[in-house]
């Protein structure tokens, strides 16, 4: 698959390395421009192409949001129209401050992302595993949950997650994705499919 990752922090670079190691093509972008990623792309994620956000979105149909929730909803809402978004964000009010419009919405964080990017298709996944455990736990039988309101997109992301060496499990709809947001039992818990059941 051709994977575009927005966010070049620890999560984004871990996902880039893991994707490259499993045969995917990867491009990565941040808010500061591709020239700021030249060195890190050579040292930390060799093989990943640094691109501007606009160029990355134009060239890729599958986009991973690997950046803080509040930064994700600063991206122009129509720029991702027609794309499949893997929402790996989490809402962390103690760290990024409260977002009243989200908290008052009554939505799960990925439902809010879907509402914000209403021309795209959102799949919630890869948000409940710590960035430093992604590469350590591939191939161990650890479960990664996948939730979406769109079954075709859920299947596509399920295949991607499994290609990384994880056991993907159906996390239901985006509303049900709230069960593996921060401060839930499933968030950053290590479990196999049997343990999840």
Residue pairs with C-beta under 8 A, 6 or more apart in sequence:
1 24
1 25
1 62
1 160
1 163
2 24
2 25
2 27
2 59
2 60
2 61
2 62
3 15
3 19
3 24
3 25
3 26
3 27
3 60
3 62
3 64
3 160
4 26
4 27
4 28
4 29
4 51
4 56
4 57
4 59
4 60
4 62
4 63
4 64
5 12
5 15
5 16
5 19
5 26
5 27
5 28
5 29
5 48
5 56
5 63
5 64
5 66
6 12
6 28
6 29
6 30
6 53
6 56
6 57
6 63
6 64
6 65
6 66
6 67
6 72
6 75
7 28
7 29
7 30
7 64
7 65
7 66
7 67
7 71
8 28
8 29
8 30
8 37
8 40
9 66
9 67
10 131
10 132
11 66
11 67
11 88
11 131
11 134
12 28
12 30
12 64
12 66
12 67
13 28
13 40
13 44
13 45
14 131
14 132
14 134
14 135
15 64
15 66
15 88
15 126
15 134
16 26
16 28
16 45
16 48
17 44
17 45
17 135
18 134
18 135
18 138
18 164
18 165
19 26
19 164
20 26
20 45
20 46
20 47
20 48
22 163
22 164
22 165
23 163
24 160
24 163
26 45
26 47
26 48
26 49
27 48
27 49
27 50
27 51
27 56
27 59
27 60
28 37
28 41
28 45
28 48
28 49
28 50
28 51
28 56
29 37
29 50
29 51
29 52
29 53
29 55
29 56
30 36
30 37
30 53
31 53
31 71
33 52
34 50
34 51
34 52
34 55
35 50
37 50
38 50
41 48
41 49
41 50
51 59
53 75
53 79
54 79
56 63
57 63
57 79
57 80
57 83
60 83
61 82
61 83
61 84
62 83
62 84
62 86
62 156
62 157
62 160
63 80
63 83
63 84
63 85
63 86
64 85
64 86
64 88
64 126
65 72
65 85
65 86
65 87
65 88
65 89
65 113
66 88
66 89
67 89
68 89
68 92
68 95
68 96
69 89
69 90
69 91
69 92
69 96
69 99
69 102
69 109
69 113
70 96
70 97
70 99
72 87
72 89
72 113
73 99
73 102
73 112
73 113
73 116
75 117
77 116
77 117
77 118
77 119
78 119
80 117
80 119
80 120
81 117
81 119
81 120
82 119
82 120
83 120
83 121
84 120
84 121
84 123
84 153
84 156
84 157
85 113
85 117
85 120
85 121
85 122
85 123
86 123
86 125
86 126
86 157
86 160
87 109
87 110
87 113
87 122
87 123
87 124
87 125
87 127
88 125
88 126
88 127
89 109
89 113
89 127
90 109
90 127
90 181
90 182
91 99
91 102
91 109
91 181
91 182
92 182
93 99
93 103
102 109
102 112
105 112
105 115
107 115
107 175
108 124
108 174
108 175
108 177
108 178
108 181
109 124
109 177
109 178
109 181
110 122
110 124
110 147
110 174
110 177
111 174
111 175
111 177
113 122
114 120
114 121
114 122
114 149
114 174
121 148
121 150
121 153
122 148
122 149
122 153
122 174
123 146
123 147
123 148
123 150
123 153
123 154
123 156
123 157
124 145
124 146
124 147
124 148
124 171
124 174
124 177
125 144
125 145
125 146
125 147
125 157
125 161
125 168
125 171
126 134
126 144
126 161
127 180
127 181
128 144
128 145
128 180
128 181
128 186
128 187
128 188
128 189
129 137
129 142
129 144
129 188
130 188
133 190
134 164
137 166
137 190
138 164
138 165
138 166
139 165
140 165
141 167
141 192
141 193
142 166
142 167
142 190
142 191
142 192
143 166
143 167
143 168
143 169
143 191
143 192
143 193
143 195
143 196
144 161
144 164
144 166
144 167
144 168
144 169
145 168
145 169
145 170
145 171
145 177
145 180
145 186
146 154
146 157
146 158
146 161
146 168
146 169
146 170
146 171
147 154
147 170
147 171
147 172
147 173
147 174
147 176
147 177
148 154
148 157
148 173
148 174
149 173
149 174
154 170
157 168
158 168
158 170
161 168
162 168
167 192
167 193
169 193
169 196
171 177
171 179
171 180
172 179
178 184
179 186
180 186
180 187
181 187
186 196
